[in-house]
Amino acid sequence: MCSASPLVRLDHVGENCENVTSTNRLLKQREQSQPGASDTGATTQSVNVASQKASIIGDKVRSLTPREQIYNIPNILTASRLIAAPFVGYLVLHEQHKWALALFAYAGITDLVDGWIARKYKLQTVVGSVIDPMADKFLMTILTVTLSINGLLPVSLATLILGRDVSLAVAALYWRYASLPAPKTFKRYWDFSLPSAEVHPTTMSKYNTFLQLLLIGATLAYPVITADNHHMGIMHDIGLEKLDLAQFMTYFQVVVAATTAWSGLSYAFLKDAVKILGKDEQLKLKQGRRGRAIIGVTFGSVVAAAAYLALTKDLPKKKEEGVVA
């Protein structure tokens, strides 16, 4: 008669009963015919028991790890912004600025709507707190690159914006790995229904995000306005010329550059920007310091590189165009 060890999962016992019996018979025959076979049988049994224990422990860990319901309207709207971002970049590269501006407006509206729905109907999730700024940054990254390629955005400002995002992303990768509950596997690392850290944007970061989006929108609108005689006629009637618009855009770019540098460095100095989940307070403090150090070193280098590009490339170009004295 086949008896099952209490360590074996019940749904496997019935179907494996005959295999276990026949295996035991073979092992006994080998023990009788081969010297030292009993040791081999004992080793095989130990390996099987260890494998069963590992499987049970893994199932237990997965069952005890908290998970969230991530499929809701706010997260779906956020996902739609992620999908729309590459299309906006394609339109910019092909100088379809009107369509790019329209799709950019859709992204901005859904960004406001998904947050309102999440707060009103208590649908906030940790994954939402991650992918919402991720969608904004994905759109910003694509537009920053494409507008810079087309010459509508200074290279120094593009470097600063992209460098800030890369610096924060590197720190986020570290924080995710350091704070992820064991076992630390590749699959669990990218499973955002397993919360391990929460990002709380700083006040300056919120202002900077708004100003960056406003600048990108204005940069998309600039060729639409200046290429249309009717729009330029309206601007002329209120006393504005194309050069005035170009100067305004330059000043706006300087303001955004300053807020971008400030907001990026704020993550290196403020302790409350990222909340690491867990019970070991000393470990959480150590992980927080390491992440902030990563931001300080990487983004500090980016600020220096952007300043160099502004002085050697963008400023001389603006002087040639007559935008700055």
RODO-2510 file (C-alpha; in nm, 4 decimals, decimal comma):
residues 325
     n   res          X          Y          Z
     1     m     0,0000     0,0000     0,0000
     2     c     0,1282     0,3486    -0,0922
     3     s     0,1382     0,6006     0,1911
     4     a     0,2037     0,9739     0,1392
     5     s     0,4357     1,1811     0,3503
     6     p     0,2595     1,4748     0,5195
     7     l     0,5092     1,7039     0,3400
     8     v     0,3734     1,6075    -0,0027
     9     r     0,0951     1,8244    -0,1449
    10     l    -0,2362     1,6304    -0,1493
    11     d    -0,3201     1,7055    -0,5102
    12     h    -0,0070     1,5177    -0,6195
    13     v    -0,0491     1,2081    -0,3998
    14     g    -0,3094     1,0167    -0,5988
    15     e    -0,1575     1,0627    -0,9404
    16     n     0,1962     0,9800    -0,8229
    17     c     0,1070     0,6807    -0,6016
    18     e     0,1974     0,4098    -0,8559
    19     n     0,5190     0,5887    -0,9520
    20     v     0,6285     0,6055    -0,5887
    21     t     0,5538     0,2326    -0,5346
    22     s     0,7413     0,1212    -0,8454
    23     t     1,0316     0,3497    -0,7613
    24     n     1,0561     0,1987    -0,4121
    25     r     1,0651    -0,1520    -0,5599
    26     l     1,3456    -0,0594    -0,7955
    27     l     1,5426     0,0982    -0,5143
    28     k     1,5059    -0,2147    -0,2990
    29     q     1,6230    -0,4349    -0,5866
    30     r     1,9266    -0,2130    -0,6369
    31     e     2,0024    -0,2202    -0,2649
    32     q     2,0042    -0,6018    -0,2741
    33     s     2,2092    -0,6336    -0,5932
    34     q     2,4532    -0,3420    -0,5587
    35     p     2,6780    -0,2618    -0,2632
    36     g     2,6218     0,0855    -0,1286
    37     a     2,2892     0,1185    -0,3116
    38     s     2,1087     0,1829     0,0173
    39     d     2,3171     0,4981     0,0604
    40     t     2,2143     0,6121    -0,2871
    41     g     1,8492     0,5480    -0,2044
    42     a     1,8744     0,7465     0,1158
    43     t     2,0389     1,0343    -0,0706
    44     t     1,7671     1,0318    -0,3374
    45     q     1,4964     1,0367    -0,0723
    46     s     1,6663     1,3268     0,1077
    47     v     1,6848     1,5264    -0,2162
    48     n     1,3159     1,4626    -0,2840
    49     v     1,2160     1,5700     0,0669
    50     a     1,4295     1,8848     0,0410
    51     s     1,2715     1,9697    -0,2956
    52     q     0,9237     1,9222    -0,1495
    53     k     1,0070     2,1449     0,1455
    54     a     1,1384     2,4186    -0,0852
    55     s     0,8219     2,4026    -0,2951
    56     i     0,5972     2,4276     0,0118
    57     i     0,7977     2,7183     0,1553
    58     g     0,7803     2,9038    -0,1780
    59     d     0,4023     2,8566    -0,1972
    60     k     0,3679     2,9761     0,1610
    61     v     0,5725     3,2923     0,0974
    62     r     0,3670     3,3745    -0,2117
    63     s     0,0398     3,3255    -0,0219
    64     l     0,1481     3,5510     0,2655
    65     t     0,2795     3,8371     0,0462
    66     p     0,0149     4,1134     0,0136
    67     r    -0,1175     4,1852    -0,3370
    68     e    -0,3320     4,4654    -0,4743
    69     q    -0,6171     4,4866    -0,7247
    70     i    -0,4393     4,6805    -0,9973
    71     y    -0,6952     4,6515    -1,2787
    72     n    -0,9082     4,9636    -1,2346
    73     i    -1,0082     5,2691    -1,4402
    74     p    -0,7331     5,5060    -1,3164
    75     n    -0,4604     5,2537    -1,3967
    76     i    -0,6160     5,1813    -1,7388
    77     l    -0,6182     5,5540    -1,8213
    78     t    -0,2572     5,5745    -1,7112
    79     a    -0,1715     5,2788    -1,9348
    80     s    -0,3376     5,4561    -2,2292
    81     r    -0,0985     5,7485    -2,1782
    82     l     0,1930     5,5071    -2,1920
    83     i     0,0627     5,3709    -2,5222
    84     a    -0,0008     5,7189    -2,6685
    85     a     0,3488     5,8507    -2,5944
    86     p     0,5344     5,6848    -2,8884
    87     f     0,2705     5,8098    -3,1324
    88     v     0,3210     6,1680    -3,0122
    89     g     0,6943     6,1336    -3,0724
    90     y     0,6341     5,9946    -3,4214
    91     l     0,4121     6,2916    -3,5081
    92     v     0,6732     6,5393    -3,3820
    93     l     0,9521     6,3824    -3,5892
    94     h     0,7324     6,4053    -3,8990
    95     e     0,6421     6,7665    -3,8116
    96     q     0,2735     6,6914    -3,7654
    97     h     0,2607     6,9410    -3,4819
    98     k    -0,1167     6,9912    -3,4747
    99     w    -0,1848     6,6210    -3,4253
   100     a     0,0995     6,5921    -3,1778
   101     l    -0,0436     6,8836    -2,9788
   102     a    -0,3902     6,7219    -2,9773
   103     l    -0,2584     6,3881    -2,8514
   104     f    -0,0485     6,5686    -2,5929
   105     a    -0,3663     6,7438    -2,4713
   106     y    -0,5343     6,4020    -2,4358
   107     a    -0,2465     6,2838    -2,2191
   108     g    -0,2742     6,5916    -1,9983
   109     i    -0,6507     6,5536    -1,9523
   110     t    -0,6312     6,1834    -1,8651
   111     d    -0,3514     6,2618    -1,6193
   112     l    -0,5910     6,4879    -1,4289
   113     v    -0,8918     6,2571    -1,4620
   114     d    -0,7267     5,9342    -1,3430
   115     g    -0,5976     6,1024    -1,0280
   116     w    -0,9397     6,2493    -0,9501
   117     i    -1,1133     5,9128    -0,9983
   118     a    -0,8550     5,7329    -0,7839
   119     r    -0,9002     5,9780    -0,4956
   120     k    -1,2791     6,0036    -0,5164
   121     y    -1,3487     5,6304    -0,5362
   122     k    -1,0604     5,5104    -0,3159
   123     l    -0,8821     5,3346    -0,6010
   124     q    -0,5285     5,4381    -0,5100
   125     t    -0,2749     5,1576    -0,5474
   126     v     0,0990     5,1307    -0,5033
   127     v     0,1314     5,0291    -0,8682
   128     g    -0,0647     5,3425    -0,9593
   129     s     0,1772     5,5566    -0,7609
   130     v     0,4558     5,4013    -0,9703
   131     i     0,3130     5,3917    -1,3244
   132     d     0,1414     5,7336    -1,3075
   133     p     0,4664     5,9313    -1,2833
   134     m     0,6228     5,6684    -1,5105
   135     a     0,3675     5,7527    -1,7830
   136     d     0,4378     6,1243    -1,7418
   137     k     0,8111     6,0683    -1,7620
   138     f     0,7814     5,8347    -2,0595
   139     l     0,5865     6,1001    -2,2497
   140     m     0,8280     6,3712    -2,1376
   141     t     1,1282     6,1626    -2,2407
   142     i     0,9967     6,0940    -2,5895
   143     l     0,8950     6,4562    -2,6468
   144     t     1,2201     6,5917    -2,5037
   145     v     1,4244     6,3731    -2,7383
   146     t     1,2152     6,4390    -3,0495
   147     l     1,1817     6,8154    -2,9906
   148     s     1,5560     6,8373    -2,9302
   149     i     1,6256     6,6466    -3,2531
   150     n     1,4038     6,8934    -3,4422
   151     g     1,5891     7,1886    -3,2856
   152     l     1,2863     7,3159    -3,0935
   153     l     1,4397     7,2444    -2,7517
   154     p     1,7965     7,3331    -2,6411
   155     v     2,0362     7,0404    -2,6059
   156     s     2,1404     7,1547    -2,2572
   157     l     1,7820     7,1562    -2,1305
   158     a     1,7133     6,8171    -2,2878
   159     t     2,0250     6,6814    -2,1155
   160     l     1,9096     6,8188    -1,7805
   161     i     1,5563     6,6804    -1,8097
   162     l     1,6646     6,3368    -1,9300
   163     g     1,9572     6,3184    -1,6887
   164     r     1,7308     6,3882    -1,3929
   165     d     1,4962     6,1079    -1,4940
   166     v     1,7810     5,8624    -1,5503
   167     s     1,9347     5,9509    -1,2140
   168     l     1,6055     5,8964    -1,0315
   169     a     1,5456     5,5741    -1,2256
   170     v     1,8828     5,4310    -1,1203
   171     a     1,8064     5,5120    -0,7565
   172     a     1,4574     5,3609    -0,7937
   173     l     1,6047     5,0364    -0,9295
   174     y     1,8286     5,0155    -0,6252
   175     w     1,5455     5,0957    -0,3817
   176     r     1,3226     4,8342    -0,5450
   177     y     1,5830     4,5595    -0,5140
   178     a     1,6941     4,6565    -0,1635
   179     s     1,3415     4,6741    -0,0213
   180     l     1,1840     4,3773    -0,2058
   181     p     1,0762     4,1040     0,0404
   182     a     1,2552     3,7701     0,0000
   183     p     1,2852     3,5739    -0,2184
   184     k     1,4403     3,8312    -0,4545
   185     t     1,3660     3,6842    -0,7970
   186     f     1,3510     3,8512    -1,1391
   187     k     0,9786     3,7816    -1,1665
   188     r     0,8995     3,9243    -0,8235
   189     y     1,1218     4,2268    -0,8895
   190     w     0,8964     4,3352    -1,1773
   191     d     0,5717     4,2340    -1,0058
   192     f     0,4471     4,5761    -0,8949
   193     s     0,1549     4,4230    -0,7073
   194     l     0,4201     4,3395    -0,4456
   195     p     0,4745     4,6774    -0,2769
   196     s     0,8190     4,7449    -0,1326
   197     a     0,8661     5,1223    -0,1529
   198     e     0,6473     5,4281    -0,2059
   199     v     0,7522     5,7423    -0,3927
   200     h     0,6290     6,0757    -0,2552
   201     p     0,7132     6,3563    -0,5009
   202     t     0,8606     6,6666    -0,3391
   203     t     0,6792     7,0000    -0,3629
   204     m     0,9380     7,1367    -0,6050
   205     s     0,9125     6,8186    -0,8098
   206     k     0,5377     6,8730    -0,8513
   207     y     0,5919     7,2330    -0,9644
   208     n     0,8687     7,1222    -1,1963
   209     t     0,6560     6,8498    -1,3543
   210     f     0,3809     7,1043    -1,4207
   211     l     0,6275     7,3564    -1,5677
   212     q     0,7938     7,0914    -1,7835
   213     l     0,4590     6,9809    -1,9243
   214     l     0,3634     7,3458    -1,9826
   215     l     0,6932     7,4098    -2,1615
   216     i     0,6540     7,1008    -2,3785
   217     g     0,2994     7,2069    -2,4658
   218     a     0,4175     7,5596    -2,5507
   219     t     0,7045     7,4168    -2,7579
   220     l     0,4577     7,2000    -2,9512
   221     a     0,2270     7,4990    -3,0010
   222     y     0,5059     7,7371    -3,1091
   223     p     0,5477     7,6039    -3,4676
   224     v     0,1695     7,5761    -3,5012
   225     i     0,1262     7,9444    -3,4105
   226     t     0,4215     8,0841    -3,6052
   227     a     0,3391     7,8881    -3,9222
   228     d    -0,0180     8,0179    -3,9360
   229     n    -0,0686     8,3693    -4,0752
   230     h    -0,4023     8,4023    -3,8985
   231     h    -0,2496     8,3214    -3,5601
   232     m     0,0428     8,5556    -3,6221
   233     g    -0,2019     8,8271    -3,7238
   234     i    -0,3732     8,7933    -3,3870
   235     m    -0,0365     8,8074    -3,2100
   236     h     0,0537     9,1211    -3,4083
   237     d    -0,2743     9,2858    -3,3081
   238     i    -0,1872     9,2450    -2,9388
   239     g     0,1637     9,3790    -2,9944
   240     l     0,3640     9,0548    -3,0125
   241     e     0,5998     8,9495    -3,2891
   242     k     0,7730     8,6186    -3,3625
   243     l     1,0939     8,7411    -3,1971
   244     d     0,8998     8,8256    -2,8808
   245     l     0,7634     8,4716    -2,8699
   246     a     1,1133     8,3301    -2,9199
   247     q     1,2485     8,5415    -2,6322
   248     f     0,9605     8,4353    -2,4076
   249     m     1,0320     8,0694    -2,4854
   250     t     1,3999     8,1228    -2,3991
   251     y     1,3178     8,2738    -2,0586
   252     f     1,0690     7,9961    -1,9943
   253     q     1,3368     7,7381    -2,0751
   254     v     1,5732     7,8977    -1,8213
   255     v     1,3047     7,8786    -1,5503
   256     v     1,2362     7,5115    -1,6262
   257     a     1,6089     7,4352    -1,6219
   258     a     1,6366     7,5888    -1,2738
   259     t     1,3355     7,4006    -1,1333
   260     t     1,4573     7,0752    -1,2902
   261     a     1,7964     7,1079    -1,1218
   262     w     1,6365     7,2023    -0,7898
   263     s     1,3808     6,9212    -0,7942
   264     g     1,6390     6,6584    -0,8871
   265     l     1,8771     6,7597    -0,6102
   266     s     1,5891     6,7714    -0,3592
   267     y     1,5610     6,3911    -0,3841
   268     a     1,9243     6,3708    -0,2762
   269     f     1,8643     6,5699     0,0435
   270     l     1,5037     6,5077     0,1554
   271     k     1,4502     6,1865     0,3538
   272     d     1,0715     6,1713     0,3115
   273     a     1,0679     6,1630    -0,0696
   274     v     1,0837     5,7816    -0,0716
   275     k     0,9232     5,5611     0,1940
   276     i     1,0741     5,2140     0,2130
   277     l     0,8319     4,9512     0,3437
   278     g     0,9537     4,7077     0,6061
   279     k     1,0091     4,6590     0,9786
   280     d     1,3865     4,6953     1,0103
   281     e     1,4252     5,0690     1,0731
   282     q     1,8057     5,0653     1,0671
   283     l     1,8093     4,8831     0,7345
   284     k     1,5534     5,1256     0,5909
   285     l     1,7685     5,4237     0,6938
   286     k     2,0758     5,2669     0,5320
   287     q     1,8874     5,1924     0,2090
   288     g     1,7528     5,5478     0,2017
   289     r     2,0989     5,7018     0,2407
   290     r     2,2454     5,4849    -0,0345
   291     g     1,9688     5,5761    -0,2773
   292     r     2,0055     5,9488    -0,2066
   293     a     2,3824     5,9217    -0,2546
   294     i     2,3233     5,7645    -0,5971
   295     i     2,1050     6,0614    -0,6960
   296     g     2,3528     6,3158    -0,5604
   297     v     2,6481     6,1775    -0,7554
   298     t     2,4727     6,0987    -1,0841
   299     f     2,2521     6,4069    -1,1091
   300     g     2,5278     6,6383    -0,9886
   301     s     2,7305     6,5215    -1,2890
   302     v     2,4323     6,5838    -1,5169
   303     v     2,3925     6,9433    -1,3936
   304     a     2,7602     7,0118    -1,4657
   305     a     2,7316     6,8631    -1,8172
   306     a     2,4164     7,0652    -1,8925
   307     a     2,5840     7,3889    -1,7810
   308     y     2,8780     7,3180    -2,0123
   309     l     2,6464     7,2533    -2,3104
   310     a     2,4480     7,5700    -2,2390
   311     l     2,7606     7,7882    -2,2405
   312     t     2,9323     7,6280    -2,5396
   313     k     2,6418     7,5377    -2,7715
   314     d     2,3014     7,6820    -2,6865
   315     l     2,4007     8,0352    -2,5827
   316     p     2,6088     8,1061    -2,8981
   317     k     2,3207     7,9737    -3,1101
   318     k     2,0704     8,2038    -2,9356
   319     k     2,3017     8,5012    -2,9947
   320     e     2,3235     8,4222    -3,3662
   321     e     1,9443     8,4121    -3,3865
   322     g     1,9209     8,7457    -3,2050
   323     v     1,7094     8,5986    -2,9264
   324     v     1,9587     8,7046    -2,6569
   325     a     2,2048     8,9928    -2,6567
***
